[in-house]
Amino acid sequence: MNNRVFNTDRRIKLGIWGLGRGQNFVNSARALNIDVVAGCDINQSMRDAFTRNVPGAYVTDNEDDFLAQDFDAVLVATYFPDHVKHAIKALEAGKHVMSEVTSFQTPAEGVKLVEAVEKSGKIYHLLENYPFMKDNMYLKKLWDEGFFGDFIYGEYEYVHCARQLAYAYNFYVDGKNLPVEPGWAVHNWRAALNPHSYNTHSLGPLMVITGLRPVAVEAFPSTVPMPGGLIIGDRPAKGSGASLVRMSNGGVMRNLMGSMTMDNHTGGRLWGTKAGADKMTRGHLRLCIGADGEGFKFEVTPEWPDAELGKLCDAAGHGGGDFWELYYFARELLTGEKGPWNVYAASDVTLAGILAGRSARRNGEPQRIPDFRLREDRDAYRDDNGADIPHFDAENGCFPPDADKEIVKDFNVVMRDLYHNYGLMRQVFTALQGMSIYKSLTNRADQYEIVRSVDTLRRNLPEIAAVCRKAERIANAYPDSVGGATIRYALANAPLDKIYNTEKTIAELDAWLAETLKNG
Ligand SMILES: NC(=O)c1ccc[n+]([C@@H]2O[C@H](COP(=O)([O-])OP(=O)(O)OC[C@H]3O[C@@H](n4cnc5c(N)ncnc54)[C@H](O)[C@@H]3O)[C@@H](O)[C@H]2O)c1
C-alpha cells in the first residue's frame, strides 16, 4: 500500500485542542490527508511534548489565538466537562469538529450543541473509538449481512480501575504517574466522575454494530466504592455503574461501567434471533450459529473489513479504533460519505449515560431517552440543566479551606504511590492472594510471577508501611474531610496488621519462599 487512503490530493488542516489524549492522533492523521498544523493546551509540558511531536506546528495556551489560525477542523480533547463548550466555540469559529467522549454533561447542553451544529453547517463527529476495534468491526460486518437476525439482548462493559488518575496525570515520570499539583487538589474531572456518564465505550459498540438507538434506561444506585477511589459522600465516583438500556427495536442491553477489580475494556455479548456472539476479552470471539441455543459454538479470528487499511489500523491506538474514527471524519470531509457518529448519535449515547445517572439518583426510576433529531424532544429538554447532578470542587473539595497545607500537600503523592499501575497496594495483595492460590496454579510462568511478587513485597514492605503511616497522619488530621474519608476507607480495606508488623511479615514471606523454592 502506498499510504494513500483517499483518491484525492486535498488535505485537511487540523488543530488539536487539549494535548494529552489529543496527541494520540498525530500519527494516524498523516495517512488520512490530515495535516496537524496547530495545538492548544494550558499546560506547558503538554505544549512542549506537542512541539517535539509535531515540529513546526503553531502552539499556544490561548484558545482565541488558536481558533483564529487558518485550519479546517478542531479535535477537542480538553477536560471531559468542557467538550461541549469548546465544540460550540470551534463551530462558531467556522471549524468542523471532532469531540472526544462524551459530548455534553446535561440535556440542555446537548440541545445547544445539536443546534450549533445545525446552524454551522459543519461536520461534527464524536470520537467514540471502541466500535472500531477489529472484533467489533467484524461483528458489524456480519450484522449488516443479516447473520445475527434481530437484536434480542446484549451485555457490554467498560471496566477500567484507573483510580490513580484522580490524583495524577496519565503521564509518566520515572515509571509513575506525575502527581497533580498542588497535592490536595485532585484531577479536574476524573476524581469525581460518575461511572454512568462514561458510557460510550460499551453502549457505543452495540449501537454501531446493530444500528439501533437507546430509547430508555434504568439503573439502581450502587453504594459500594472501590478502595483507593475518592469518597465523596455517598456518590458513586469510584465503583460501578450498571444500567439496563431498552433499544429502539425492543431489545435490551446491560451496560456496565466502573472502576473496579478485573478490568475489561472490550467485553461484549450479543444474542440475536439467528446467532450469538461472546467476546469477553479483545481478540477472543466465540460465535454460536444455527439459530438455536444448542447450536455450534466456536472461536473465530476476526479480520479487518479492509486488509490494506488494516495495516494502518494495527499501528494506531485502542486496537485500531483511533485510526477509524479519524478515517470516517476525513472521509466525510473529503467525499461527503457520512460517518457513524454524527451529533444525533452522539446525543443518543451521551444522554443514555446522563439519564442512567439520573435514574440511579432516583432509586431506579426508568428514564425515557429523548431523540434530539426531533424538535419537540429538544424543546422538552432545552432547560434541563441537570440540576440534580452534584458538583464537586476538585481544587478545594478534599480538605477544609483552612487545612494545614504542610500536612495535606502529600495527599496526591501518597494516593498515587499506593494505587498507581504497579502501586504498593497492588504489590501487597498480589503477593498475599498469590500465596493463597499458589498450590492451584499449574502454569510455571504463573507460579514464577507469584514467587517474584512475594520477593518484591518482602523488599518493599518497609516503604509500604511508611507510606501507609503518612496516609494515616493526613486522615487523622482531617478525618471527616473527603481526603480523610478516602484514606480511611482505603486503609480499612488493606491488611494493615501484616503491613505494620513488618519484621514478622518479612520472616513469614522468607519462610514461604524458602519452602516453595525447595519444593521446586
Ligand atoms: N476515546 C478514548 O479512548 C479516550 C481515551 C482517553 C481519554 N479520552 C477523553 O479525552 C479527553 C482528554 O483526555 P486526557 O487523558 O488527555 O485528560 P485530561 O483531562 O488529563 O487532559 C486534558 C488536556 O486538556 C488541557 N486543557 C484543559 N482545558 C483546556 C483549555 N481550556 N484550553 C487548552 N487546553 C486545555 C489540559 O491541560 C490537558 O492537557 C477526556 O475527556 C477523555 O474523556 C478518550
PDBQT file of the ligand as one rigid body, heavy atoms in Angstrom, charges set to zero:
ROOT
HETATM    1  N1  LIG A 601     -11.707   7.582  23.416  1.00  0.00    +0.000 N 
HETATM    2  C1  LIG A 601     -10.765   7.169  24.237  1.00  0.00    +0.000 C 
HETATM    3  O1  LIG A 601     -10.326   6.043  24.186  1.00  0.00    +0.000 OA
HETATM    4  C2  LIG A 601     -10.215   8.138  25.245  1.00  0.00    +0.000 A 
HETATM    5  C3  LIG A 601      -9.029   7.851  25.933  1.00  0.00    +0.000 A 
HETATM    6  C4  LIG A 601      -8.545   8.805  26.841  1.00  0.00    +0.000 A 
HETATM    7  C5  LIG A 601      -9.243   9.995  27.044  1.00  0.00    +0.000 A 
HETATM    8  N2  LIG A 601     -10.388  10.233  26.350  1.00  0.00    +0.000 N 
HETATM    9  C6  LIG A 601     -11.106  11.506  26.507  1.00  0.00    +0.000 C 
HETATM   10  O2  LIG A 601     -10.262  12.554  26.075  1.00  0.00    +0.000 OA
HETATM   11  C7  LIG A 601     -10.343  13.679  26.926  1.00  0.00    +0.000 C 
HETATM   12  C8  LIG A 601      -8.947  14.125  27.322  1.00  0.00    +0.000 C 
HETATM   13  O3  LIG A 601      -8.303  13.065  27.989  1.00  0.00    +0.000 OA
HETATM   14  P1  LIG A 601      -6.899  13.227  28.734  1.00  0.00    +0.000 P 
HETATM   15  O4  LIG A 601      -6.493  11.870  29.171  1.00  0.00    +0.000 OA
HETATM   16  O5  LIG A 601      -5.967  13.991  27.875  1.00  0.00    +0.000 OA
HETATM   17  O6  LIG A 601      -7.397  14.011  30.012  1.00  0.00    +0.000 OA
HETATM   18  P2  LIG A 601      -7.024  15.312  30.805  1.00  0.00    +0.000 P 
HETATM   19  O7  LIG A 601      -8.289  15.828  31.299  1.00  0.00    +0.000 OA
HETATM   20  O8  LIG A 601      -5.979  14.976  31.788  1.00  0.00    +0.000 OA
HETATM   21  O9  LIG A 601      -6.347  16.308  29.758  1.00  0.00    +0.000 OA
HETATM   22  C9  LIG A 601      -6.983  17.267  29.033  1.00  0.00    +0.000 C 
HETATM   23  C10 LIG A 601      -5.937  18.189  28.455  1.00  0.00    +0.000 C 
HETATM   24  O10 LIG A 601      -6.594  19.376  28.045  1.00  0.00    +0.000 OA
HETATM   25  C11 LIG A 601      -5.902  20.514  28.550  1.00  0.00    +0.000 C 
HETATM   26  N3  LIG A 601      -6.888  21.588  28.706  1.00  0.00    +0.000 N 
HETATM   27  C12 LIG A 601      -7.927  21.622  29.555  1.00  0.00    +0.000 A 
HETATM   28  N4  LIG A 601      -8.648  22.740  29.366  1.00  0.00    +0.000 NA
HETATM   29  C13 LIG A 601      -8.049  23.450  28.382  1.00  0.00    +0.000 A 
HETATM   30  C14 LIG A 601      -8.330  24.671  27.727  1.00  0.00    +0.000 A 
HETATM   31  N5  LIG A 601      -9.375  25.428  28.060  1.00  0.00    +0.000 N 
HETATM   32  N6  LIG A 601      -7.509  25.067  26.731  1.00  0.00    +0.000 NA
HETATM   33  C15 LIG A 601      -6.429  24.320  26.401  1.00  0.00    +0.000 A 
HETATM   34  N7  LIG A 601      -6.117  23.148  26.977  1.00  0.00    +0.000 NA
HETATM   35  C16 LIG A 601      -6.925  22.707  27.957  1.00  0.00    +0.000 A 
HETATM   36  C17 LIG A 601      -5.275  20.043  29.845  1.00  0.00    +0.000 C 
HETATM   37  O11 LIG A 601      -4.165  20.828  30.220  1.00  0.00    +0.000 OA
HETATM   38  C18 LIG A 601      -4.876  18.598  29.489  1.00  0.00    +0.000 C 
HETATM   39  O12 LIG A 601      -3.604  18.532  28.893  1.00  0.00    +0.000 OA
HETATM   40  C19 LIG A 601     -11.170  13.237  28.127  1.00  0.00    +0.000 C 
HETATM   41  O13 LIG A 601     -12.318  13.988  28.215  1.00  0.00    +0.000 OA
HETATM   42  C20 LIG A 601     -11.477  11.782  27.933  1.00  0.00    +0.000 C 
HETATM   43  O14 LIG A 601     -12.834  11.519  28.137  1.00  0.00    +0.000 OA
HETATM   44  C21 LIG A 601     -10.872   9.328  25.469  1.00  0.00    +0.000 A 
ENDROOT
TORSDOF 0
